[in-house]
Amino acid sequence: MTDIATSLEQEFAEVSHGEREAAIAELRRYEAAGRGTVDIKPHAILLPALFLLAGGIFIYGVFTSAAMSRLGAIGAFAVGVLLVAGSLWAMFGPRGTRFSLTERGIVVKGALLPWACIDDYGVVENSYNGFSTHTSVTLLLAEGFTPPALGLMYPFGANSRHRKSGQYETRLTLHAGARGMNCEKLAARIGDFMAAAHARDQLGRMQATPDTHH
């Protein structure tokens, strides 16, 4: 009986050890997918494209309209050039970071929203007549957590509080979307960083270290 009990105990230990190692390997895989920092910048398309079209119409009218006065032609040409230049800058020029995905949480203008205080999130692409106008990132914050001021104008981001539950929600808006990624990819990257933070915490509780080879 002693031999059987010892054998069973050893087998159970081996199984437990194997399950622990498998769990740690899986957690390390999640943790490695959300390291470093990813800056999310807005990328406008629709409005600059409309301004580009309007500017082109102004300039075209200057060269094709015989009834336009000299002063009117100069004014129309100047407006057209400004519209074209502004639209090109809006589409291809440098843009500031709206928010950053980091290992600690989402950083907005220096304000930190820790991953541990984000219960859920959603990413929605809004459109008008088939044209993408803006992408909204909504963060449902944990009960009892009061978010810091975001330092953004209301159209670009704001915190709101649900009257009944008292929970806060943070909205971040990108016109017309995130530069370099579509709505699905942005949602996936946020999910990667969020899962990595939870995996990092779980590895700490299991007294295991992240995989530093990735």
C-alpha atoms as an extended CHARMM CRD file, in Angstrom:
* protein
*
       214  EXT
         1         1  MET       CA              0.0000000000        0.0000000000        0.0000000000  PROA      1               0.0000000000
         2         2  THR       CA              2.8790000000        2.3630000000        0.8360000000  PROA      2               0.0000000000
         3         3  ASP       CA              4.4340000000        1.7790000000       -2.5920000000  PROA      3               0.0000000000
         4         4  ILE       CA              1.1070000000        2.4570000000       -4.3190000000  PROA      4               0.0000000000
         5         5  ALA       CA              0.5100000000        5.6390000000       -2.3060000000  PROA      5               0.0000000000
         6         6  THR       CA              4.0370000000        6.8590000000       -3.0450000000  PROA      6               0.0000000000
         7         7  SER       CA              3.6190000000        6.0960000000       -6.7340000000  PROA      7               0.0000000000
         8         8  LEU       CA              0.3060000000        7.9380000000       -6.8890000000  PROA      8               0.0000000000
         9         9  GLU       CA              1.7520000000       10.9340000000       -5.0190000000  PROA      9               0.0000000000
        10        10  GLN       CA              4.6970000000       11.1060000000       -7.4100000000  PROA      10              0.0000000000
        11        11  GLU       CA              2.4290000000       10.8290000000      -10.4600000000  PROA      11              0.0000000000
        12        12  PHE       CA              0.1540000000       13.5790000000       -9.1350000000  PROA      12              0.0000000000
        13        13  ALA       CA              3.1670000000       15.8310000000       -8.5000000000  PROA      13              0.0000000000
        14        14  GLU       CA              4.4220000000       15.2580000000      -12.0420000000  PROA      14              0.0000000000
        15        15  VAL       CA              1.0050000000       16.0680000000      -13.4950000000  PROA      15              0.0000000000
        16        16  SER       CA              0.7050000000       19.2020000000      -11.3380000000  PROA      16              0.0000000000
        17        17  HSD       CA              4.2030000000       20.2930000000      -12.3220000000  PROA      17              0.0000000000
        18        18  GLY       CA              3.4080000000       19.7170000000      -16.0050000000  PROA      18              0.0000000000
        19        19  GLU       CA              0.1650000000       21.7080000000      -15.7800000000  PROA      19              0.0000000000
        20        20  ARG       CA              1.9810000000       24.5490000000      -13.9950000000  PROA      20              0.0000000000
        21        21  GLU       CA              4.6840000000       24.7110000000      -16.6550000000  PROA      21              0.0000000000
        22        22  ALA       CA              2.0620000000       24.6980000000      -19.4320000000  PROA      22              0.0000000000
        23        23  ALA       CA              0.1580000000       27.4920000000      -17.7090000000  PROA      23              0.0000000000
        24        24  ILE       CA              3.3380000000       29.5270000000      -17.2470000000  PROA      24              0.0000000000
        25        25  ALA       CA              4.2800000000       29.0470000000      -20.9030000000  PROA      25              0.0000000000
        26        26  GLU       CA              0.8480000000       30.2640000000      -21.9950000000  PROA      26              0.0000000000
        27        27  LEU       CA              1.0240000000       33.2950000000      -19.6860000000  PROA      27              0.0000000000
        28        28  ARG       CA              4.4840000000       34.1570000000      -20.9770000000  PROA      28              0.0000000000
        29        29  ARG       CA              3.1540000000       34.0680000000      -24.5310000000  PROA      29              0.0000000000
        30        30  TYR       CA              0.4060000000       36.5430000000      -23.6420000000  PROA      30              0.0000000000
        31        31  GLU       CA              2.8430000000       38.7310000000      -21.7090000000  PROA      31              0.0000000000
        32        32  ALA       CA              5.3050000000       38.9360000000      -24.5910000000  PROA      32              0.0000000000
        33        33  ALA       CA              2.6010000000       40.2470000000      -26.9590000000  PROA      33              0.0000000000
        34        34  GLY       CA              2.0870000000       43.4240000000      -24.9240000000  PROA      34              0.0000000000
        35        35  ARG       CA              5.5020000000       44.8860000000      -24.2310000000  PROA      35              0.0000000000
        36        36  GLY       CA              6.9340000000       48.3060000000      -24.9190000000  PROA      36              0.0000000000
        37        37  THR       CA              4.8830000000       51.2890000000      -26.0560000000  PROA      37              0.0000000000
        38        38  VAL       CA              2.5940000000       51.8170000000      -29.0390000000  PROA      38              0.0000000000
        39        39  ASP       CA              1.6250000000       55.4170000000      -29.8260000000  PROA      39              0.0000000000
        40        40  ILE       CA             -1.8380000000       55.8000000000      -31.3290000000  PROA      40              0.0000000000
        41        41  LYS       CA             -2.1990000000       58.8100000000      -33.6170000000  PROA      41              0.0000000000
        42        42  PRO       CA             -5.3210000000       60.0110000000      -35.4510000000  PROA      42              0.0000000000
        43        43  HSD       CA             -5.4140000000       59.7950000000      -39.2250000000  PROA      43              0.0000000000
        44        44  ALA       CA             -7.9490000000       61.9830000000      -41.0030000000  PROA      44              0.0000000000
        45        45  ILE       CA             -9.0600000000       61.1690000000      -44.5450000000  PROA      45              0.0000000000
        46        46  LEU       CA            -12.6150000000       62.3230000000      -45.2780000000  PROA      46              0.0000000000
        47        47  LEU       CA            -12.4960000000       66.0250000000      -44.3710000000  PROA      47              0.0000000000
        48        48  PRO       CA             -9.0330000000       66.6530000000      -45.8880000000  PROA      48              0.0000000000
        49        49  ALA       CA            -10.1870000000       64.9020000000      -49.0650000000  PROA      49              0.0000000000
        50        50  LEU       CA            -13.2160000000       67.1950000000      -49.2440000000  PROA      50              0.0000000000
        51        51  PHE       CA            -11.0150000000       70.2550000000      -48.7000000000  PROA      51              0.0000000000
        52        52  LEU       CA             -8.6660000000       69.0060000000      -51.4180000000  PROA      52              0.0000000000
        53        53  LEU       CA            -11.5820000000       68.6830000000      -53.8060000000  PROA      53              0.0000000000
        54        54  ALA       CA            -12.8900000000       72.1450000000      -52.9160000000  PROA      54              0.0000000000
        55        55  GLY       CA             -9.4450000000       73.6550000000      -53.3660000000  PROA      55              0.0000000000
        56        56  GLY       CA             -9.0960000000       71.9990000000      -56.7450000000  PROA      56              0.0000000000
        57        57  ILE       CA            -12.4580000000       73.4320000000      -57.8150000000  PROA      57              0.0000000000
        58        58  PHE       CA            -11.4060000000       76.9490000000      -56.8060000000  PROA      58              0.0000000000
        59        59  ILE       CA             -8.1250000000       76.6890000000      -58.7230000000  PROA      59              0.0000000000
        60        60  TYR       CA             -9.8140000000       75.1310000000      -61.7470000000  PROA      60              0.0000000000
        61        61  GLY       CA            -12.3740000000       77.9430000000      -61.7690000000  PROA      61              0.0000000000
        62        62  VAL       CA             -9.6370000000       80.5700000000      -61.8730000000  PROA      62              0.0000000000
        63        63  PHE       CA             -8.1880000000       79.1560000000      -65.0960000000  PROA      63              0.0000000000
        64        64  THR       CA            -11.4780000000       78.3690000000      -66.8200000000  PROA      64              0.0000000000
        65        65  SER       CA            -13.7570000000       81.2750000000      -65.9250000000  PROA      65              0.0000000000
        66        66  ALA       CA            -13.4780000000       84.2650000000      -68.2520000000  PROA      66              0.0000000000
        67        67  ALA       CA            -16.0750000000       86.2730000000      -66.3260000000  PROA      67              0.0000000000
        68        68  MET       CA            -14.0490000000       86.3770000000      -63.0870000000  PROA      68              0.0000000000
        69        69  SER       CA            -12.3850000000       89.6940000000      -62.2680000000  PROA      69              0.0000000000
        70        70  ARG       CA             -8.6600000000       89.9250000000      -61.6440000000  PROA      70              0.0000000000
        71        71  LEU       CA             -9.1450000000       90.5760000000      -57.9450000000  PROA      71              0.0000000000
        72        72  GLY       CA            -11.6790000000       87.7330000000      -57.6800000000  PROA      72              0.0000000000
        73        73  ALA       CA             -9.3170000000       85.3670000000      -59.4920000000  PROA      73              0.0000000000
        74        74  ILE       CA             -6.4660000000       86.2010000000      -57.1270000000  PROA      74              0.0000000000
        75        75  GLY       CA             -8.7290000000       85.6430000000      -54.1230000000  PROA      75              0.0000000000
        76        76  ALA       CA            -10.1300000000       82.3780000000      -55.4590000000  PROA      76              0.0000000000
        77        77  PHE       CA             -6.6380000000       81.1220000000      -56.3220000000  PROA      77              0.0000000000
        78        78  ALA       CA             -5.3530000000       81.9700000000      -52.8260000000  PROA      78              0.0000000000
        79        79  VAL       CA             -8.2780000000       80.1790000000      -51.1810000000  PROA      79              0.0000000000
        80        80  GLY       CA             -7.7560000000       77.1600000000      -53.4270000000  PROA      80              0.0000000000
        81        81  VAL       CA             -4.0460000000       76.9520000000      -52.6370000000  PROA      81              0.0000000000
        82        82  LEU       CA             -4.7320000000       77.2220000000      -48.8930000000  PROA      82              0.0000000000
        83        83  LEU       CA             -7.3580000000       74.4570000000      -49.0670000000  PROA      83              0.0000000000
        84        84  VAL       CA             -5.0830000000       72.1590000000      -51.0550000000  PROA      84              0.0000000000
        85        85  ALA       CA             -2.0600000000       72.8110000000      -48.8170000000  PROA      85              0.0000000000
        86        86  GLY       CA             -4.1110000000       72.3730000000      -45.6470000000  PROA      86              0.0000000000
        87        87  SER       CA             -5.6640000000       69.1210000000      -46.8300000000  PROA      87              0.0000000000
        88        88  LEU       CA             -2.2930000000       67.6550000000      -47.8300000000  PROA      88              0.0000000000
        89        89  TRP       CA             -0.8120000000       68.5820000000      -44.4660000000  PROA      89              0.0000000000
        90        90  ALA       CA             -3.8050000000       67.0610000000      -42.6610000000  PROA      90              0.0000000000
        91        91  MET       CA             -3.4280000000       63.7870000000      -44.5550000000  PROA      91              0.0000000000
        92        92  PHE       CA              0.3480000000       63.4040000000      -44.6140000000  PROA      92              0.0000000000
        93        93  GLY       CA              1.7410000000       65.8360000000      -42.0510000000  PROA      93              0.0000000000
        94        94  PRO       CA              2.8880000000       64.9690000000      -38.5230000000  PROA      94              0.0000000000
        95        95  ARG       CA              0.2040000000       64.3660000000      -35.9270000000  PROA      95              0.0000000000
        96        96  GLY       CA              0.4370000000       64.2840000000      -32.1790000000  PROA      96              0.0000000000
        97        97  THR       CA             -0.1600000000       61.1120000000      -30.2000000000  PROA      97              0.0000000000
        98        98  ARG       CA             -3.7450000000       60.8620000000      -28.9540000000  PROA      98              0.0000000000
        99        99  PHE       CA             -2.8990000000       58.0970000000      -26.4810000000  PROA      99              0.0000000000
       100       100  SER       CA             -0.2720000000       55.4130000000      -25.8950000000  PROA      100             0.0000000000
       101       101  LEU       CA             -0.5310000000       51.7290000000      -25.0470000000  PROA      101             0.0000000000
       102       102  THR       CA              2.0780000000       50.9150000000      -22.4100000000  PROA      102             0.0000000000
       103       103  GLU       CA              2.8160000000       48.0510000000      -20.0500000000  PROA      103             0.0000000000
       104       104  ARG       CA              1.4030000000       50.1030000000      -17.1520000000  PROA      104             0.0000000000
       105       105  GLY       CA             -1.8100000000       51.1320000000      -18.8990000000  PROA      105             0.0000000000
       106       106  ILE       CA             -3.1920000000       53.6420000000      -21.3830000000  PROA      106             0.0000000000
       107       107  VAL       CA             -1.4630000000       57.0180000000      -21.1800000000  PROA      107             0.0000000000
       108       108  VAL       CA             -3.3220000000       60.1320000000      -22.3500000000  PROA      108             0.0000000000
       109       109  LYS       CA             -1.3660000000       63.4100000000      -22.2160000000  PROA      109             0.0000000000
       110       110  GLY       CA              0.6260000000       62.0660000000      -19.2740000000  PROA      110             0.0000000000
       111       111  ALA       CA             -2.4870000000       60.7990000000      -17.4400000000  PROA      111             0.0000000000
       112       112  LEU       CA             -2.3910000000       57.0610000000      -16.6820000000  PROA      112             0.0000000000
       113       113  LEU       CA             -5.3580000000       54.6970000000      -16.8880000000  PROA      113             0.0000000000
       114       114  PRO       CA             -3.9290000000       51.4610000000      -15.3800000000  PROA      114             0.0000000000
       115       115  TRP       CA             -4.8870000000       48.1580000000      -16.9720000000  PROA      115             0.0000000000
       116       116  ALA       CA             -5.9560000000       46.8830000000      -13.5600000000  PROA      116             0.0000000000
       117       117  CYS       CA             -8.5760000000       49.6650000000      -13.4690000000  PROA      117             0.0000000000
       118       118  ILE       CA            -10.0360000000       48.9300000000      -16.9150000000  PROA      118             0.0000000000
       119       119  ASP       CA            -12.8450000000       46.3740000000      -16.7210000000  PROA      119             0.0000000000
       120       120  ASP       CA            -13.7120000000       46.3230000000      -20.4150000000  PROA      120             0.0000000000
       121       121  TYR       CA            -13.2490000000       48.2520000000      -23.6400000000  PROA      121             0.0000000000
       122       122  GLY       CA            -14.8320000000       48.6990000000      -27.0470000000  PROA      122             0.0000000000
       123       123  VAL       CA            -13.6580000000       50.0850000000      -30.3790000000  PROA      123             0.0000000000
       124       124  VAL       CA            -16.2730000000       51.3180000000      -32.8530000000  PROA      124             0.0000000000
       125       125  GLU       CA            -15.7760000000       52.8010000000      -36.3070000000  PROA      125             0.0000000000
       126       126  ASN       CA            -18.3430000000       55.4860000000      -37.1420000000  PROA      126             0.0000000000
       127       127  SER       CA            -19.1550000000       56.3340000000      -40.7460000000  PROA      127             0.0000000000
       128       128  TYR       CA            -21.3860000000       58.5640000000      -42.8590000000  PROA      128             0.0000000000
       129       129  ASN       CA            -22.5580000000       57.4100000000      -46.2800000000  PROA      129             0.0000000000
       130       130  GLY       CA            -19.8320000000       54.7950000000      -46.3620000000  PROA      130             0.0000000000
       131       131  PHE       CA            -17.0160000000       57.1810000000      -45.3500000000  PROA      131             0.0000000000
       132       132  SER       CA            -15.2810000000       56.6820000000      -42.0180000000  PROA      132             0.0000000000
       133       133  THR       CA            -15.6280000000       59.8290000000      -39.9020000000  PROA      133             0.0000000000
       134       134  HSD       CA            -14.1120000000       58.7790000000      -36.5740000000  PROA      134             0.0000000000
       135       135  THR       CA            -13.1900000000       55.8160000000      -34.4200000000  PROA      135             0.0000000000
       136       136  SER       CA            -14.3020000000       55.7480000000      -30.7830000000  PROA      136             0.0000000000
       137       137  VAL       CA            -12.4290000000       53.8590000000      -28.0700000000  PROA      137             0.0000000000
       138       138  THR       CA            -14.5550000000       53.4070000000      -24.9500000000  PROA      138             0.0000000000
       139       139  LEU       CA            -13.0530000000       52.2090000000      -21.6610000000  PROA      139             0.0000000000
       140       140  LEU       CA            -15.2790000000       50.9520000000      -18.8530000000  PROA      140             0.0000000000
       141       141  LEU       CA            -13.3510000000       51.7100000000      -15.6810000000  PROA      141             0.0000000000
       142       142  ALA       CA            -13.3780000000       49.6670000000      -12.4900000000  PROA      142             0.0000000000
       143       143  GLU       CA            -15.8040000000       50.5240000000       -9.7280000000  PROA      143             0.0000000000
       144       144  GLY       CA            -14.2630000000       52.9690000000       -7.2600000000  PROA      144             0.0000000000
       145       145  PHE       CA            -11.6040000000       54.2200000000       -9.6840000000  PROA      145             0.0000000000
       146       146  THR       CA            -11.7330000000       57.9320000000      -10.5210000000  PROA      146             0.0000000000
       147       147  PRO       CA             -9.8620000000       58.6870000000      -13.7550000000  PROA      147             0.0000000000
       148       148  PRO       CA             -7.5050000000       61.6610000000      -13.9750000000  PROA      148             0.0000000000
       149       149  ALA       CA             -8.2190000000       64.6400000000      -16.2170000000  PROA      149             0.0000000000
       150       150  LEU       CA             -7.2910000000       63.7500000000      -19.7950000000  PROA      150             0.0000000000
       151       151  GLY       CA             -6.1750000000       67.1790000000      -20.9460000000  PROA      151             0.0000000000
       152       152  LEU       CA             -8.1060000000       66.8180000000      -24.2180000000  PROA      152             0.0000000000
       153       153  MET       CA            -10.8150000000       68.9240000000      -25.8030000000  PROA      153             0.0000000000
       154       154  TYR       CA            -14.2230000000       67.2460000000      -25.4530000000  PROA      154             0.0000000000
       155       155  PRO       CA            -14.4930000000       66.1070000000      -29.1240000000  PROA      155             0.0000000000
       156       156  PHE       CA            -11.2140000000       64.1840000000      -28.7500000000  PROA      156             0.0000000000
       157       157  GLY       CA            -11.7700000000       62.5470000000      -25.3740000000  PROA      157             0.0000000000
       158       158  ALA       CA            -13.6660000000       62.8110000000      -22.0920000000  PROA      158             0.0000000000
       159       159  ASN       CA            -14.5550000000       61.0480000000      -18.8690000000  PROA      159             0.0000000000
       160       160  SER       CA            -18.1820000000       60.4890000000      -17.8930000000  PROA      160             0.0000000000
       161       161  ARG       CA            -19.8400000000       58.9290000000      -14.8460000000  PROA      161             0.0000000000
       162       162  HSD       CA            -22.8650000000       56.6510000000      -14.8840000000  PROA      162             0.0000000000
       163       163  ARG       CA            -25.4950000000       58.0950000000      -12.5820000000  PROA      163             0.0000000000
       164       164  LYS       CA            -26.7800000000       54.7980000000      -11.1800000000  PROA      164             0.0000000000
       165       165  SER       CA            -23.6430000000       52.6560000000      -10.9140000000  PROA      165             0.0000000000
       166       166  GLY       CA            -21.2200000000       55.4910000000      -10.2450000000  PROA      166             0.0000000000
       167       167  GLN       CA            -18.6780000000       53.8880000000      -12.5690000000  PROA      167             0.0000000000
       168       168  TYR       CA            -16.6330000000       56.0650000000      -14.8620000000  PROA      168             0.0000000000
       169       169  GLU       CA            -16.2460000000       55.6070000000      -18.5920000000  PROA      169             0.0000000000
       170       170  THR       CA            -13.5260000000       57.1270000000      -20.7310000000  PROA      170             0.0000000000
       171       171  ARG       CA            -14.0500000000       57.9320000000      -24.4010000000  PROA      171             0.0000000000
       172       172  LEU       CA            -11.1470000000       58.5570000000      -26.7760000000  PROA      172             0.0000000000
       173       173  THR       CA            -11.9060000000       59.6780000000      -30.3300000000  PROA      173             0.0000000000
       174       174  LEU       CA             -9.7070000000       59.3970000000      -33.4190000000  PROA      174             0.0000000000
       175       175  HSD       CA            -10.6460000000       61.3450000000      -36.5500000000  PROA      175             0.0000000000
       176       176  ALA       CA            -11.0470000000       59.4430000000      -38.8330000000  PROA      176             0.0000000000
       177       177  GLY       CA             -9.2000000000       56.4960000000      -37.3350000000  PROA      177             0.0000000000
       178       178  ALA       CA             -5.8190000000       55.3330000000      -36.0480000000  PROA      178             0.0000000000
       179       179  ARG       CA             -2.8730000000       55.9470000000      -38.3170000000  PROA      179             0.0000000000
       180       180  GLY       CA             -1.4220000000       52.6970000000      -39.6480000000  PROA      180             0.0000000000
       181       181  MET       CA             -4.1710000000       50.3900000000      -38.3870000000  PROA      181             0.0000000000
       182       182  ASN       CA             -7.8440000000       49.7560000000      -38.9750000000  PROA      182             0.0000000000
       183       183  CYS       CA            -10.5170000000       49.4100000000      -36.3130000000  PROA      183             0.0000000000
       184       184  GLU       CA            -10.0180000000       45.6500000000      -35.8980000000  PROA      184             0.0000000000
       185       185  LYS       CA             -6.2390000000       45.9350000000      -35.5240000000  PROA      185             0.0000000000
       186       186  LEU       CA             -6.5590000000       48.7420000000      -32.9880000000  PROA      186             0.0000000000
       187       187  ALA       CA             -8.9690000000       46.6560000000      -30.9140000000  PROA      187             0.0000000000
       188       188  ALA       CA             -6.6000000000       43.6840000000      -31.1260000000  PROA      188             0.0000000000
       189       189  ARG       CA             -3.5840000000       45.7390000000      -29.9900000000  PROA      189             0.0000000000
       190       190  ILE       CA             -5.4840000000       47.1100000000      -27.0020000000  PROA      190             0.0000000000
       191       191  GLY       CA             -6.4970000000       43.5440000000      -26.1730000000  PROA      191             0.0000000000
       192       192  ASP       CA             -2.8700000000       42.3720000000      -26.4520000000  PROA      192             0.0000000000
       193       193  PHE       CA             -1.6450000000       44.9480000000      -23.9310000000  PROA      193             0.0000000000
       194       194  MET       CA             -4.5490000000       44.3380000000      -21.5680000000  PROA      194             0.0000000000
       195       195  ALA       CA             -4.0370000000       40.5580000000      -21.6420000000  PROA      195             0.0000000000
       196       196  ALA       CA             -0.2780000000       41.0390000000      -21.1850000000  PROA      196             0.0000000000
       197       197  ALA       CA             -0.8290000000       43.0880000000      -18.0250000000  PROA      197             0.0000000000
       198       198  HSD       CA             -3.1040000000       40.4250000000      -16.5320000000  PROA      198             0.0000000000
       199       199  ALA       CA             -0.6300000000       37.7040000000      -17.5190000000  PROA      199             0.0000000000
       200       200  ARG       CA              2.1940000000       39.6730000000      -15.8800000000  PROA      200             0.0000000000
       201       201  ASP       CA              0.2270000000       39.8730000000      -12.6390000000  PROA      201             0.0000000000
       202       202  GLN       CA             -0.5840000000       36.1660000000      -12.7560000000  PROA      202             0.0000000000
       203       203  LEU       CA              3.0620000000       35.2650000000      -13.3590000000  PROA      203             0.0000000000
       204       204  GLY       CA              3.9780000000       37.3130000000      -10.3030000000  PROA      204             0.0000000000
       205       205  ARG       CA              1.4450000000       35.4490000000       -8.1670000000  PROA      205             0.0000000000
       206       206  MET       CA              2.8590000000       32.1610000000       -9.4450000000  PROA      206             0.0000000000
       207       207  GLN       CA              6.3790000000       33.3950000000       -8.6500000000  PROA      207             0.0000000000
       208       208  ALA       CA              7.3870000000       32.9580000000      -12.2590000000  PROA      208             0.0000000000
       209       209  THR       CA              9.2320000000       35.4530000000      -14.4430000000  PROA      209             0.0000000000
       210       210  PRO       CA              8.3010000000       36.6480000000      -17.9480000000  PROA      210             0.0000000000
       211       211  ASP       CA             10.2010000000       35.1870000000      -20.8720000000  PROA      211             0.0000000000
       212       212  THR       CA             13.0170000000       37.6680000000      -21.5670000000  PROA      212             0.0000000000
       213       213  HSD       CA             14.0190000000       36.0200000000      -24.8710000000  PROA      213             0.0000000000
       214       214  HSD       CA             11.1190000000       37.5890000000      -26.8290000000  PROA      214             0.0000000000
